[in-house]
């Protein structure tokens, strides 16, 4: 087990969740995509939004794919700013 595995297991126990239902790779992928293609602070916020959507019944893989696709299409200038239209 890794430290991340240990953390997820402990956090799930604290929150009375099943750690086998946590799509760790999908959450990490979304966080990476948003942090690199949109803005770094958007990563944890996007992970939270993924969790809210899943908590409301959405499919975790589908939500992760939609968020990653949105991040991939996000317009960013070379200086890291969003272009003004």
C-alpha positions as CSV (number, residue, x, y, z in Angstrom):
1,X,0.0,0.0,0.0
2,X,1.0,3.6,-0.6
3,X,0.6,6.6,1.6
4,X,-2.3,7.6,-0.6
5,X,-4.0,4.2,-0.3
6,X,-3.6,4.5,3.5
7,X,-5.0,8.0,3.5
8,X,-8.0,7.0,1.3
9,X,-8.7,4.1,3.6
10,X,-8.5,6.1,6.7
11,X,-10.5,9.0,5.3
12,X,-13.2,6.6,4.1
13,X,-13.4,5.0,7.6
14,X,-13.8,8.4,9.1
15,X,-16.6,9.3,6.7
16,X,-18.2,5.9,6.8
17,X,-17.6,5.4,3.0
18,X,-16.4,2.3,1.1
19,X,-12.9,2.9,-0.2
20,X,-13.5,0.5,-3.1
21,X,-16.0,3.0,-4.4
22,X,-13.5,5.8,-4.6
23,X,-12.2,6.3,-8.2
24,X,-8.8,7.6,-7.1
25,X,-7.2,7.5,-10.6
26,X,-10.2,9.5,-12.1
27,X,-10.0,12.1,-9.4
28,X,-6.3,12.5,-9.8
29,X,-6.6,12.7,-13.6
30,X,-9.2,15.5,-13.3
31,X,-7.1,17.4,-10.8
32,X,-4.1,17.1,-13.0
33,X,-6.0,18.2,-16.1
34,X,-7.5,21.2,-14.4
35,X,-4.3,22.2,-12.7
36,X,-2.3,22.1,-15.8
37,X,-4.8,23.3,-18.4
38,X,-7.0,25.8,-16.5
39,X,-5.6,27.0,-13.1
40,X,-3.9,25.2,-10.2
41,X,-6.5,26.2,-7.5
42,X,-9.2,24.8,-9.8
43,X,-8.0,21.2,-9.1
44,X,-9.3,20.7,-5.6
45,X,-12.5,22.7,-6.5
46,X,-13.1,20.4,-9.5
47,X,-12.5,17.3,-7.4
48,X,-15.1,18.6,-5.0
49,X,-17.5,19.3,-7.9
50,X,-16.9,15.7,-9.1
51,X,-17.8,14.5,-5.6
52,X,-21.0,16.6,-5.5
53,X,-22.1,15.3,-8.9
54,X,-21.4,11.7,-7.9
55,X,-23.2,12.2,-4.6
56,X,-26.2,13.3,-6.6
57,X,-26.1,10.1,-8.5
58,X,-23.9,10.8,-11.5
59,X,-21.5,8.2,-12.9
60,X,-18.0,8.9,-11.6
61,X,-16.2,8.0,-14.8
62,X,-18.6,10.1,-16.9
63,X,-18.2,13.1,-14.7
64,X,-14.4,12.8,-14.7
65,X,-14.4,12.5,-18.5
66,X,-16.6,15.6,-18.9
67,X,-14.5,17.7,-16.5
68,X,-11.2,16.5,-18.2
69,X,-12.7,17.3,-21.6
70,X,-13.7,20.7,-20.4
71,X,-10.3,21.4,-19.0
72,X,-8.7,20.2,-22.3
73,X,-10.8,22.6,-24.3
74,X,-10.3,25.6,-21.9
75,X,-8.9,28.6,-23.8
76,X,-5.6,29.7,-22.2
77,X,-3.2,32.3,-23.5
78,X,0.6,31.7,-23.4
79,X,0.8,34.0,-20.3
80,X,-1.7,31.7,-18.5
81,X,-4.6,34.1,-18.7
82,X,-8.0,33.4,-20.3
83,X,-8.6,35.4,-23.4
84,X,-11.2,38.2,-23.3
85,X,-13.8,38.1,-26.0
